[in-house]
Amino acid sequence: MNDCQLCIMVPVTTTQAQSQGAQPEQAQSQEAQSQEAGRKRTDIAFLVAQLGAYAADRFGERTAALDFTRPQAGLLRLISREPGQSQQAIARRLGTPPSRLVALVDGLEQRGLIERRRNPGDRRNYALHPTAAGEQAMAALSQASLEHEQAISAPLTEAERAQLSSLLGKLAAAHGLVPGIHPGYRNLSEKEAR
């Protein structure tokens, strides 16, 4: 560990700087540098949260235009990518209580987007599968997702996108986040599940 990692930034006020012989401009500059250093220590976490909230809101607008909530869109995506899972298995994967998932599944089923089929391996459980209408809806959601991805990352070059994706993936893995599963399902309220 080098000496800089042990340093604590202490802002110098104009009065302190003047009493120490520094000019007011230098004191202000030192204070600004100290404040900037404090901000830099929290940039990554704040920017990830800020961009995450922004991206989620914009994606919510895109899914709403297709008559989906974000949780409905995510559930249809999961069922479309891995058909034949039971509700219990999906609930475990999402990290949400099965009772919260029932309303989401019921809603998608009532719209004719998914169907429950008897699980041949366990007749007590139903396996979830997308219907033809569900596959069409998923195609529209996939297109909206692609457009969203392009809009969010538009200021970046292809190389920067690849680097950012790799770094974010590394952070997500290090914090135990399940690839492809939004952690918001863990706190899914009954209102959101409808």
C-alpha positions, -999 to 999 in steps of 0.1 A, spaced: 0 0 0 15 33 -9 14 65 11 -13 81 -10 -38 53 -2 -34 62 35 -39 100 30 -70 116 42 -81 147 22 -89 175 46 -104 206 30 -85 238 37 -107 268 42 -98 302 29 -91 314 65 -69 285 72 -50 289 40 -45 326 46 -32 320 81 -8 294 67 4 319 41 -14 307 10 -32 330 -13 -71 330 -13 -71 316 -49 -48 288 -39 -70 280 -9 -101 279 -31 -83 257 -56 -72 233 -28 -107 232 -14 -122 225 -49 -96 197 -55 -105 182 -21 -142 182 -29 -135 167 -63 -114 140 -47 -143 132 -24 -167 129 -54 -143 107 -73 -143 82 -45 -181 76 -51 -183 82 -88 -187 45 -99 -215 35 -75 -234 67 -80 -231 67 -118 -241 30 -120 -272 38 -99 -280 70 -118 -277 53 -152 -295 22 -140 -325 43 -129 -325 63 -161 -322 31 -183 -349 13 -163 -373 43 -167 -366 45 -204 -371 7 -208 -403 10 -188 -416 35 -213 -407 12 -242 -424 -18 -226 -455 3 -216 -459 12 -253 -462 -25 -260 -487 -29 -230 -462 -46 -207 -448 -37 -173 -411 -43 -168 -417 -74 -146 -441 -89 -172 -416 -83 -200 -388 -99 -179 -409 -129 -171 -420 -135 -207 -384 -132 -217 -373 -159 -192 -402 -182 -202 -394 -177 -239 -357 -184 -234 -362 -214 -212 -396 -229 -218 -408 -258 -197 -398 -246 -163 -422 -248 -134 -435 -217 -116 -416 -228 -85 -383 -231 -105 -388 -197 -121 -396 -181 -87 -364 -196 -72 -344 -183 -102 -359 -148 -99 -355 -148 -61 -391 -139 -55 -418 -157 -35 -439 -180 -56 -471 -162 -44 -459 -130 -60 -452 -147 -93 -487 -162 -95 -503 -129 -105 -477 -122 -132 -481 -157 -146 -519 -154 -145 -518 -121 -163 -496 -134 -191 -518 -165 -194 -550 -145 -195 -535 -124 -224 -528 -157 -242 -491 -152 -241 -481 -182 -221 -497 -215 -212 -494 -239 -183 -488 -275 -194 -487 -306 -171 -450 -313 -164 -444 -349 -177 -417 -354 -151 -439 -343 -122 -477 -343 -127 -482 -321 -97 -464 -292 -114 -472 -272 -145 -445 -262 -169 -447 -227 -185 -444 -223 -222 -449 -193 -246 -478 -194 -270 -475 -183 -306 -489 -149 -295 -463 -149 -267 -435 -155 -292 -448 -126 -314 -449 -104 -283 -414 -115 -274 -402 -105 -308 -416 -70 -303 -401 -68 -269 -367 -80 -282 -368 -53 -309 -377 -27 -282 -348 -40 -261 -323 -37 -290 -334 -2 -297 -331 7 -260 -296 -8 -258 -286 12 -289 -301 45 -275 -284 41 -241 -250 32 -255 -251 56 -286 -223 79 -273 -199 50 -271 -178 33 -298 -181 -4 -304 -148 -10 -285 -160 12 -256 -193 -7 -255 -175 -41 -254 -152 -28 -227 -180 -13 -206 -201 -45 -210 -171 -66 -198 -164 -44 -168 -200 -43 -158 -203 -80 -162 -172 -84 -140 -188 -62 -113 -221 -80 -115 -205 -114 -111 -183 -103 -82 -214 -92 -64 -233 -124 -70 -259 -111 -94 -275 -138 -116 -268 -131 -153 -300 -121 -171 -321 -118 -140 -330 -83 -127 -326 -81 -89 -358 -61 -87 -378 -94 -86 -366 -100 -51 -386 -70 -39 -415 -73 -62 -446 -58 -46 -481 -72 -51 -490 -41 -71 -461 -47 -95 -470 -84 -98 -503 -76 -114 
